[in-house]
């Protein structure tokens, strides 16, 4: 009896271990996919010491009074790594990794209680040093990106100037841009929409200058026909000079002329 009761307990213990292992492993995989990538030390150092001086150089006050932005007391907010679509995903091929880490980080810049804009930093491949890539003025873009749900990563669709938050399976639009997406969609659905938009040829704009030039050319050609060609066709034939007038049929040079009759000789 003791042996029989021990076996079920062992089975229950093994089952409990397997269940506990599943609960540990699954959240770890999911969390690793949604965890914000760590900030490289050179990028962190640049954001802490080099970004604001660079912003002052490019966007600070100039010689004209009231120009530029006073970055005195500016604070750089939390930087986030930006994802981008992989080449396989953009090519329409099925892939388990539709996104990849890009070489860019974004961080809001606040002056006092006002958000001045969003700084984009990248590592320049030429010298492997971080530097300012772009600065978007205004609080709109930082506010939109701050609305990303917890546990998601930022993704930018450069071709459509759109920003998304992704949990690895869906895309939640933060800035619609030219994506045409207003609610969360799957990666497959978004690619279908993108492919449909790319396959529709854009209508060629009408070149009004070319149309006007063709009309003017047609009018000029018509004027040439009316004022030049038609008068020539209606012009009378030129008169023949007096010294070239012919009063009778000229003798055939190949026939000898008949001798005129002599006076007083009757005709026979």
Residue pairs with C-beta under 8 A, 6 or more apart in sequence:
30 168
33 168
34 151
34 152
34 153
34 167
34 168
36 80
36 81
36 153
37 81
37 101
39 47
39 79
39 81
39 105
40 123
42 123
42 129
42 130
43 79
43 105
43 121
43 123
43 130
44 79
45 130
46 121
46 129
46 130
46 131
47 76
47 79
47 105
47 107
47 121
48 76
50 130
50 131
51 76
51 107
51 109
51 119
51 121
51 132
52 71
52 74
52 76
52 109
54 131
54 132
55 69
55 71
55 74
55 109
55 119
55 132
55 135
56 71
58 132
58 135
59 68
59 69
59 71
59 135
59 137
60 68
60 69
60 70
60 71
61 67
61 68
61 69
61 70
62 68
69 111
69 116
70 111
71 109
71 111
71 116
72 111
73 111
73 112
74 109
74 110
74 111
74 116
75 109
75 110
75 111
76 107
76 108
76 109
76 119
77 107
77 108
77 109
77 110
77 142
78 107
78 108
79 105
79 106
79 107
79 121
80 105
80 106
80 107
80 145
80 153
80 154
81 101
81 102
81 104
81 105
81 153
81 154
82 102
82 104
82 105
82 106
82 154
82 155
82 156
83 99
83 100
83 101
83 102
83 153
83 154
83 155
83 156
83 166
84 99
84 100
84 101
84 102
84 155
84 156
84 158
85 98
85 99
85 100
85 155
85 157
86 95
86 97
86 98
86 99
86 100
88 95
88 97
88 98
89 95
89 97
89 98
89 99
89 187
89 191
92 191
92 195
98 187
99 153
99 155
99 166
102 156
103 122
103 123
103 125
104 120
104 121
104 122
104 133
104 156
105 120
105 121
105 122
106 118
106 119
106 120
106 121
106 145
106 154
107 118
107 119
107 121
108 115
108 117
108 118
108 119
108 142
108 145
108 146
109 115
109 116
109 117
109 118
109 119
109 135
110 116
114 139
115 138
115 139
115 142
115 143
116 137
116 139
117 135
117 136
117 137
117 138
117 139
117 141
117 142
118 135
118 136
118 141
118 142
118 145
119 132
119 134
119 135
120 132
120 133
120 134
120 135
120 136
121 130
121 131
121 132
121 133
122 130
122 131
122 133
123 129
123 130
123 131
124 130
124 131
141 163
141 175
144 163
144 174
144 175
145 154
145 163
145 174
145 175
147 165
147 174
148 154
148 165
148 172
148 174
149 165
149 167
149 172
151 167
152 165
152 166
152 167
152 172
153 165
153 166
154 163
154 164
154 165
154 174
155 163
155 164
155 165
155 166
155 171
156 162
156 163
156 164
157 163
157 164
157 177
157 179
160 177
160 178
160 179
160 194
161 175
161 177
161 178
162 173
162 175
162 176
162 177
162 178
162 179
162 181
163 173
163 174
163 175
163 177
164 171
164 172
164 173
164 174
164 181
165 171
165 172
165 174
166 172
169 186
169 187
170 184
170 185
170 186
170 187
171 181
171 184
171 185
171 186
171 187
171 190
172 184
173 179
173 181
173 182
173 183
173 184
176 182
179 190
179 193
179 194
180 193
180 197
181 190
181 193
185 193
251 257
261 267
